[in-house]
Amino acid sequence: MSTLKIAIQKSGRLNEDSIQILKDCGISINNGNDQLKAEASNFPLEVLYLRNSDIPQYLIDGVVDLAIVGDNLLVEKGKHIEVIQKLGFSKCKVSVAVPKTFEYKSIQDLAGLRVATSYPNTVNEYFSSFGLTVDIHQISGSVEIAPNIGLADAIVDIVSSGSTLFKNNLKEVEVILKSEAVLAVSPKVSPEIQKHIDTLKFRIQSVLRARNSKYILMNVPNDKIDEIGKILPVLRSLTVLPLAQEGWSSVHSVIDKDTFWDVIDKLKEAGAEGILVCPIEKMVL
């Protein structure tokens, strides 16, 4: 049987979240400290721990079949690589930042200035879209220090919370793109490997649906069930079970976690009582 090869970042938060989603898919990975390669014990999968910036090329060359990677990196190094699933974690922005003392009014203010970045292609394309040119200084790490040491007038880098910019007396002035972890596929996968990819994608989608949903059950007067049903975004139809107390039923459904409190308020107003909300481990449709 062929083994599916997946690349993930060697270290850092993206590494941890990538391993976690594979575990949530029921895949046991036998990885020890400082291993660059590990096999799953219960799924035809081999994990390669790679330097983040190398992953797009490994996909293009077919060395790995899949990768969990930030889509900002694909914009920079692998625009033609297919993304088959957004994963919803490791969210960040690729932003333009300048010193706090810089009197910034528009992107035109940066024309001809020095910009330090680890994303030269992204920077060049972004400024070119405004008809501007900048002097790009490519740096592999610690980009945020460049203005403080006189290397650059501005930077383009990943921004999550903004705390790193704040510590280095920088301010965000433009957002080039928003990024999150994605599941990307090599253009060179075989039909047999594609079957494994489809299976893994199905499991991941089930995990993601569960993460974004809550199971809800409540006691509802029978004459209010139709009204409650109009509030709940059900998968197919409400689950309604009669209670021992005459005239009441237990109503079960699934709601989106992002609209949770709004839905709860409406349910209470409509007469629901004893509302219980539970996490969902997996959600298979």
C-alpha positions in Angstrom: 0.0 0.0 0.0 1.3 3.5 -0.9 2.0 5.9 1.9 0.7 9.5 1.9 3.5 11.9 2.7 2.5 15.2 4.4 4.8 18.1 5.3 4.4 20.3 8.3 6.4 23.0 9.8 9.4 21.7 11.9 8.6 23.8 15.0 6.4 26.6 16.3 2.7 27.1 16.7 1.8 25.9 13.3 3.6 22.6 14.0 1.6 22.1 17.2 -1.8 22.9 15.6 -1.0 20.7 12.6 -0.1 17.7 14.8 -3.3 18.3 16.9 -5.6 18.3 13.9 -4.1 15.0 12.7 -4.6 13.5 16.2 -8.2 14.8 16.2 -8.6 12.8 13.0 -7.7 9.7 14.9 -4.2 9.4 13.5 -1.5 8.3 15.9 1.9 9.7 15.0 5.0 8.0 16.4 7.2 11.1 16.7 10.1 11.6 19.1 12.1 14.7 19.8 14.1 16.2 16.9 12.8 13.6 14.4 12.6 14.9 10.8 10.3 12.1 9.7 7.6 10.0 11.5 5.1 7.4 10.6 1.5 7.0 11.7 0.7 3.7 13.3 -2.9 3.4 12.2 -3.1 5.3 8.9 -0.9 5.1 5.7 0.7 8.4 6.5 4.3 9.7 6.9 5.0 13.1 8.3 8.0 15.1 7.2 9.0 18.0 9.5 10.4 20.7 7.2 11.6 24.3 7.3 8.5 26.3 6.5 10.0 28.2 3.6 11.0 24.9 1.8 7.6 23.3 1.9 6.2 24.9 -1.4 9.1 23.5 -3.4 8.7 20.1 -1.9 5.0 20.1 -3.0 5.9 21.3 -6.5 8.6 18.6 -6.9 6.2 15.9 -5.6 8.6 15.0 -2.7 5.5 15.3 -0.5 1.9 14.8 -1.4 0.3 17.2 1.0 1.3 20.0 3.4 -0.2 22.0 6.2 1.1 25.5 5.5 0.2 29.1 5.8 -1.4 30.3 2.6 0.8 33.5 2.9 3.7 31.2 2.0 1.9 29.9 -1.0 1.2 33.4 -2.2 5.0 34.0 -1.9 6.4 30.8 -3.3 3.7 28.5 -4.7 0.8 30.4 -6.3 -0.1 27.5 -8.6 -0.3 25.0 -5.7 -3.9 23.8 -5.1 -5.4 24.5 -1.7 -8.1 21.8 -0.9 -9.1 22.9 2.5 -8.8 26.0 4.8 -8.1 24.9 8.3 -9.1 27.9 10.4 -6.0 28.1 12.7 -2.7 30.0 12.7 -4.5 33.1 11.4 -2.4 36.2 10.8 -1.9 39.1 8.4 1.0 40.1 6.1 1.2 43.8 6.8 3.2 46.9 6.0 4.6 48.6 9.2 6.6 51.8 9.7 8.1 53.5 12.7 5.6 55.2 15.0 7.3 58.6 14.2 6.7 58.1 10.5 3.9 60.5 9.3 2.1 58.0 7.1 -0.8 59.2 4.9 -1.0 56.7 2.0 1.0 53.9 0.3 2.5 56.6 -1.9 4.6 57.8 1.0 6.7 54.6 0.7 7.7 55.1 -2.9 11.4 54.5 -3.4 12.0 53.8 0.3 13.8 50.7 1.7 11.5 47.9 2.8 12.8 44.9 4.8 10.9 41.6 4.4 11.0 37.8 4.2 8.4 38.0 1.4 10.1 39.8 -1.6 7.7 38.5 -4.3 4.6 39.5 -2.3 6.1 43.0 -1.6 7.0 43.6 -5.2 3.6 42.5 -6.5 1.8 44.6 -3.9 3.7 47.8 -4.6 3.6 47.3 -8.3 -0.2 47.1 -8.1 0.0 50.8 -7.1 2.5 51.6 -9.8 5.3 52.0 -7.1 8.8 50.7 -6.7 10.6 50.2 -3.4 14.1 49.1 -2.5 13.5 45.6 -1.1 15.9 44.2 1.5 15.3 40.5 1.9 15.8 39.2 5.5 15.2 35.7 6.7 14.3 36.6 10.3 13.9 39.4 12.9 12.5 41.7 10.2 11.0 44.0 12.8 14.4 45.2 14.0 15.4 46.5 10.5 14.1 50.1 11.0 15.7 50.4 14.4 19.2 49.6 13.1 18.9 51.8 10.0 18.6 49.0 7.5 15.1 49.9 6.3 12.5 52.6 6.4 9.6 50.2 6.6 8.9 46.5 6.9 6.5 43.9 5.5 6.0 41.0 7.9 3.5 38.6 9.5 1.4 40.3 12.2 -0.7 38.3 14.7 -1.4 40.2 17.9 0.7 43.2 17.0 2.8 42.9 20.2 6.0 42.5 18.3 5.4 45.7 16.3 4.6 47.6 19.5 7.8 46.4 21.2 9.8 47.6 18.3 8.1 51.0 18.1 6.4 50.2 14.8 2.8 50.7 13.6 0.8 48.8 11.1 -0.3 51.0 8.2 -1.5 48.5 5.4 -2.7 44.9 5.3 -1.5 43.2 2.2 -3.3 39.9 2.8 -4.9 37.8 5.5 -3.6 34.3 6.0 -4.5 31.0 7.8 -3.3 27.4 7.7 -4.4 25.5 4.7 -4.1 21.9 3.3 -2.2 22.1 0.1 -1.7 19.3 -2.4 1.1 18.5 -4.8 0.3 18.5 -8.6 2.1 15.1 -8.9 -0.1 12.8 -6.7 -1.0 9.3 -8.0 -4.6 8.0 -8.1 -3.8 5.7 -5.2 -2.5 8.5 -3.1 -5.5 10.6 -4.1 -7.7 8.1 -2.3 -5.8 8.6 0.9 -6.0 12.3 0.5 -9.8 12.1 0.1 -10.1 10.1 3.2 -7.9 12.5 5.2 -9.7 15.5 3.9 -13.1 13.9 4.9 -11.8 13.4 8.4 -10.4 16.9 8.7 -13.7 18.4 7.5 -15.5 16.4 10.2 -13.2 17.7 12.8 -13.5 21.3 11.6 -17.3 21.2 11.5 -17.3 19.9 15.1 -14.9 22.7 16.2 -17.3 25.3 14.8 -20.5 23.8 16.2 -22.2 23.2 19.5 -24.7 20.5 20.4 -27.7 22.1 22.1 -30.7 20.6 24.0 -33.5 22.3 25.8 -36.9 21.8 27.3 -39.7 23.4 25.2 -43.5 23.6 25.6 -45.1 21.6 22.8 -47.0 24.7 21.5 -43.6 26.5 21.0 -41.8 23.8 19.1 -42.6 25.3 15.7 -41.4 28.7 16.8 -38.2 27.2 18.2 -37.7 25.3 15.0 -37.6 28.6 13.0 -34.8 29.9 15.2 -32.5 26.8 15.1 -30.4 26.3 12.0 -30.9 22.5 12.0 -28.9 20.0 9.9 -32.1 18.2 8.6 -34.9 18.5 11.2 -35.2 19.0 14.9 -34.9 16.0 17.2 -37.9 16.1 19.5 -38.4 13.7 22.4 -41.4 13.8 24.8 -40.7 14.6 28.4 -42.4 12.9 31.4 -44.2 16.1 32.1 -47.2 16.4 29.8 -47.1 19.2 27.2 -43.3 19.5 27.2 -40.6 18.0 24.9 -36.8 17.9 24.8 -35.5 19.5 21.6 -32.0 18.8 20.3 -30.0 20.5 17.5 -26.7 21.8 16.4 -25.8 25.5 16.3 -22.8 27.5 15.0 -20.5 28.7 17.8 -20.1 32.1 16.2 -23.8 32.8 16.5 -24.2 30.9 19.8 -25.2 33.8 22.1 -27.6 35.4 19.7 -29.4 32.1 19.2 -29.5 31.4 22.9 -31.2 34.8 23.6 -33.8 34.1 21.0 -34.5 30.6 22.3 -35.1 32.0 25.8 -37.4 34.6 24.5 -39.4 31.9 22.6 -39.9 29.9 25.8 -37.0 27.4 25.9 -35.9 26.3 29.3 -33.1 24.2 30.8 -30.8 24.9 27.9 -27.7 22.7 27.8 -24.8 23.2 25.4 -22.2 20.5 24.7 -19.0 20.4 22.6 -19.0 18.1 19.6 -16.0 15.8 19.1 -16.6 14.9 15.4 -19.4 15.8 13.0 -19.8 13.4 10.1 -22.3 14.5 7.4 
